[in-house]
């Protein structure tokens, strides 16, 4: 099973972006994207590579769902 995660771009340098997911920053390669990516954009990242630029509303909705799943998992473990 594969999982791609939406992240917010905070900086771009060449073909590499610094991205943020819940305060955790990492890098993602942009080589596979045909369109330009800018800070503030959301991208879908799989194994360190951006595979798609996302609509901000869709990305935020997906991240909200991830938060809800994590909260439900935390509540179920008590």
C-alpha positions as CSV (number, residue, x, y, z in Angstrom):
1,X,0.0,0.0,0.0
2,X,1.2,3.5,-0.8
3,X,0.5,6.7,1.0
4,X,0.9,10.2,-0.4
5,X,0.6,13.1,2.0
6,X,-0.5,16.7,1.3
7,X,2.1,19.2,2.6
8,X,2.5,23.0,2.4
9,X,5.4,24.4,0.5
10,X,7.4,27.0,2.6
11,X,10.3,27.5,0.3
12,X,11.6,26.5,-3.1
13,X,15.2,26.2,-4.2
14,X,15.8,24.8,-7.7
15,X,14.0,21.5,-8.0
16,X,13.6,21.0,-4.2
17,X,11.0,22.4,-1.8
18,X,11.0,22.7,1.9
19,X,7.6,21.5,3.1
20,X,5.7,21.6,6.3
21,X,3.3,19.1,7.8
22,X,2.0,19.9,11.3
23,X,5.2,21.9,12.2
24,X,7.6,19.2,10.9
25,X,9.7,20.4,8.0
26,X,11.3,18.2,5.4
27,X,12.4,18.3,1.7
28,X,10.6,17.1,-1.3
29,X,11.9,16.8,-4.9
30,X,9.9,18.7,-7.6
31,X,11.3,16.9,-10.6
32,X,8.1,15.1,-11.5
33,X,5.9,18.1,-11.6
34,X,5.3,19.9,-14.9
35,X,4.1,23.1,-13.3
36,X,5.9,25.7,-11.2
37,X,5.5,25.3,-7.4
38,X,5.7,28.4,-5.1
39,X,5.7,28.9,-1.3
40,X,2.1,28.6,0.0
41,X,1.2,25.9,-2.6
42,X,0.1,22.5,-1.4
43,X,1.7,19.4,-3.0
44,X,1.1,15.7,-2.7
45,X,4.3,13.9,-1.6
46,X,5.1,10.2,-1.9
47,X,8.6,8.9,-0.9
48,X,10.1,12.4,-1.0
49,X,8.8,13.3,-4.5
50,X,6.0,15.7,-5.2
51,X,3.6,13.9,-7.5
52,X,0.9,16.5,-7.8
53,X,0.0,20.1,-6.9
54,X,-3.2,20.4,-5.0
55,X,-6.1,22.8,-4.7
56,X,-5.6,24.5,-1.3
57,X,-9.2,23.7,-0.1
58,X,-8.8,20.0,-1.0
59,X,-5.4,19.8,0.8
60,X,-6.7,21.5,3.9
61,X,-9.8,19.2,3.9
62,X,-7.6,16.1,3.6
63,X,-5.3,17.3,6.4
64,X,-8.3,17.9,8.6
65,X,-9.5,14.3,8.0
66,X,-6.0,13.0,9.0
67,X,-6.2,15.0,12.2
68,X,-9.6,13.6,13.0
69,X,-8.3,10.0,12.3
70,X,-5.4,10.6,14.6
71,X,-7.6,12.0,17.3
72,X,-10.0,9.1,17.1
73,X,-7.1,6.7,17.3
74,X,-5.7,8.5,20.4
75,X,-9.2,8.4,22.1
76,X,-9.6,4.7,21.3
77,X,-6.3,3.8,23.0
78,X,-7.3,5.1,26.4
